[in-house]
Structure formats: C-alpha cells, structure tokens
Amino acid sequence: MEEVITSRFPEELVKKVDQAVSRGHFRSRSDALRAMVEEYLTEHPELFLGEGTRELLTNAPTMTDDELESLGLRLFKGLNVARLVAEGRR
Amino acid sequence: MRTLLYLDTNIILARYAPDEPQHEEAKNLLAKIEEGKPASVTSILTLIEVVSTTSRAYNRFKGEPESMKREEVAGAFLRRVINIKNLDFIPTGGEVSIDIEEQRVKLPALFAVALEIGSKTGVKTLDNIHLASAHIASRIYGQKIDYFITLDEDLLKHKEEIKNLIEVEIATPSEISEMTFDS
C-alpha cells in the first residue's frame, strides 16, 4: 500500500533533486525522494530506538517516595541491595 | 565551590530499601541533594542498573496477590530516578577511534576511558564504567567530583587505588553523613 504525502521543499533542494533525475540517477522526483528517505532511515537506526523505554516510562505508575519505599520493603526483602547491584556487574 | 557527589546505583536503590544497612543515610543524602546541597551526578548506566536490579528482585515479589507487573515496578523506579532533582546524568561522550595496525575500532569516549581504568584497577567491568563516568565528568565536562558515594564492597576495597587513578575520594553515605556541604 502506498500513501501520497504532500510536502514543501526549498527551491534549491528541488533543483538538486530534479538535476539528479535528469542525469538518470532516478526515474522521477518520487523515485528520488523515496530512495533518499529510505537511505536516511537505514543510516539512522537510532531514530527508532528508545521506543521501548518511552513505553516503559509511559506505562509506569508515578509513585511517591513513601510508596516506593513501601514497594522497596517488599521487593528487596531479605536481599542486600548493594550486593544485588554488584552481582549484576559481574 | 559547590560540593559535587557521584552517586552509585546502590545508593539510589538503598534509599528505597528500608532493610538496607545504610538506608537512613542514603535517604538523608538524597533529601539533601534534592534540596540543592550538595549537587550530584551519576552515569547513564545507573538507569539501566536500576531497571535490571529491580527487575531481578521482582522474581521474589511477583507471588503477592496485589503485585504489580515487572515492567511497572522497574518503570516506577526508573521514573523516580530520572526525576531526582539536582542529579545530572553524565553522557557517554563523543566517539573515539582507536587505530591498531589495520584495524580501526570506534567506541564512545566513556568506553575508551573505562578500558584504560579497567587495565589499572582490576574492579568489575561495570564498576569501570561508573569510574570512567566520574572521570569524564571531571576531565571533559569540568565537573570536579568531590566524592564518589558507593556501597559496593569491591570499590570500597580499592578506594586508595581509585583515588590515585581518578583523583576522587570513595566514601559511603555514613562516612559523609555529618559533613556540611557548600552551596
């Protein structure tokens, strides 16, 4: 499925795209812009990282320090937190 | 000059672990930090450790009827840590290229410093990342750290060696509990 997107470009950029098309690098403006967008997105995977983190934070409840302390009392019961962190570093 | 502390992950988690031996000291310290005296920094690694440590501890917790999901527990702690006032996170720094013969390895500046520190201290891998973060804060970002606050037994054991290497005092919350901080 394809979608048509309307977008504004500076004149200079359009000239360069047209030049690339006229020189035979691309079949059309659409083809050129599609290829450029695809290449940029491939070269910048960082644009899609962090979604999971954002989701984690969005879905996480906001808790007060007292509530977190009460949660920590149960969560870390019988555990030495410093050692638990240290174990994770091994 | 304003006193600057580096907070290890275990200090932040000890604040929320009432059974931890230095819980009260960690709690008081975090309260002082949020009031603005002293200032503090930590590594971005701390965020990962907060999530992974609470997530590992969750294994013992999930049986309770009112339990939250693992992600909710980890996320709740992460959200709070990110929002601690006057706690800055030290970035990894730009990319450094190391050329050896025909090979070129690109790595974040933080890892390059950790490589160097690791070869000289013999502490655990991720301890090196924390030490490298403190070193980067002082040397690259001009934030001279006065104390590296930790409960990590290994780091405390190597405190003299680390002090000589990165010029930062290693201390526990109880060791600095009576201290008056400059603002």
Chai-1 contact restraints between the chains, C-beta under 6 A:
chainA,res_idxA,chainB,res_idxB,connection_type,confidence,min_distance_angstrom,max_distance_angstrom,comment,restraint_id
A,L56,B,E71,contact,1.0,0.0,6.0,A-B,restraint_1
A,L56,B,G75,contact,1.0,0.0,6.0,A-B,restraint_2
A,L57,B,G75,contact,1.0,0.0,6.0,A-B,restraint_3
A,L57,B,R79,contact,1.0,0.0,6.0,A-B,restraint_4
A,A60,B,E72,contact,1.0,0.0,6.0,A-B,restraint_5
A,A60,B,G75,contact,1.0,0.0,6.0,A-B,restraint_6
A,A60,B,A76,contact,1.0,0.0,6.0,A-B,restraint_7
A,A60,B,R79,contact,1.0,0.0,6.0,A-B,restraint_8
A,P61,B,E72,contact,1.0,0.0,6.0,A-B,restraint_9
A,P61,B,A76,contact,1.0,0.0,6.0,A-B,restraint_10
A,M63,B,A76,contact,1.0,0.0,6.0,A-B,restraint_11
A,L68,B,Y16,contact,1.0,0.0,6.0,A-B,restraint_12
A,L68,B,R80,contact,1.0,0.0,6.0,A-B,restraint_13
A,E69,B,Y16,contact,1.0,0.0,6.0,A-B,restraint_14
A,G72,B,Y16,contact,1.0,0.0,6.0,A-B,restraint_15
A,G72,B,A17,contact,1.0,0.0,6.0,A-B,restraint_16
A,L73,B,P18,contact,1.0,0.0,6.0,A-B,restraint_17
A,R74,B,F61,contact,1.0,0.0,6.0,A-B,restraint_18
A,L75,B,A57,contact,1.0,0.0,6.0,A-B,restraint_19
A,L75,B,F61,contact,1.0,0.0,6.0,A-B,restraint_20
A,F76,B,A17,contact,1.0,0.0,6.0,A-B,restraint_21
A,F76,B,A57,contact,1.0,0.0,6.0,A-B,restraint_22
A,V81,B,N10,contact,1.0,0.0,6.0,A-B,restraint_23
A,V81,B,L13,contact,1.0,0.0,6.0,A-B,restraint_24
A,V81,B,A14,contact,1.0,0.0,6.0,A-B,restraint_25
A,V81,B,A17,contact,1.0,0.0,6.0,A-B,restraint_26
A,V81,B,E20,contact,1.0,0.0,6.0,A-B,restraint_27
A,A82,B,N10,contact,1.0,0.0,6.0,A-B,restraint_28
A,A82,B,L151,contact,1.0,0.0,6.0,A-B,restraint_29
A,L84,B,T53,contact,1.0,0.0,6.0,A-B,restraint_30
A,V85,B,T9,contact,1.0,0.0,6.0,A-B,restraint_31
A,V85,B,N10,contact,1.0,0.0,6.0,A-B,restraint_32
A,V85,B,E49,contact,1.0,0.0,6.0,A-B,restraint_33
A,V85,B,T53,contact,1.0,0.0,6.0,A-B,restraint_34
A,A86,B,D152,contact,1.0,0.0,6.0,A-B,restraint_35
A,G88,B,S52,contact,1.0,0.0,6.0,A-B,restraint_36
A,G88,B,T53,contact,1.0,0.0,6.0,A-B,restraint_37
A,R89,B,K124,contact,1.0,0.0,6.0,A-B,restraint_38
A,R89,B,L126,contact,1.0,0.0,6.0,A-B,restraint_39
A,R89,B,D127,contact,1.0,0.0,6.0,A-B,restraint_40
A,R90,B,K124,contact,1.0,0.0,6.0,A-B,restraint_41
